[in-house]
C-alpha cells in the first residue's frame, strides 16, 4: 500500500514449498528497507535461514498485508550477500 511504500518498508516473501520440515502451503516472511528504487537491504538471516530450509526468496512485497491478493509485489532478480564481497561475519 502507499503508506508502506512511502516509508520504504517492504516484506520479503519466501517460498518454502521445497522444505521437508515446514508446514506445507505456508511461506516464510522477513522484512527489509527499500534503499533505492531497485535495491532492498535486509538482515543476513533473511537469506541464510531460507537457504537452510531449501526455501527461495521469491518476491518483495509493498504492502502492510503481504498475503493480500491486492498486494503489489516484484520478483527478486538478484541476491547479494557480504560473502559475495569476501566479507565474513565469523
Residue, then its C-alpha position, 0 to 999 in steps of 0.5 A: x500500500x502507499x503508506x508502506x511504500x512511502x516509508x520504504x518498508x517492504x516484506x520479503x516473501x519466501x517460498x518454502x514449498x521445497x522444505x521437508x520440515x515446514x508446514x506445507x502451503x505456508x511461506x516464510x516472511x522477513x522484512x527489509x528497507x527499500x534503499x533505492x528504487x531497485x535495491x532492498x537491504x535486509x538482515x543476513x538471516x533473511x537469506x541464510x535461514x531460507x537457504x537452510x530450509x531449501x526455501x527461495x526468496x521469491x518476491x518483495x512485497x509493498x504492502x502492510x498485508x503481504x498475503x493480500x491478493x491486492x498486494x503489489x509485489x516484484x520478483x527478486x532478480x538478484x541476491x547479494x550477500x557480504x560473502x559475495x564481497x569476501x566479507x565474513x561475519x565469523 
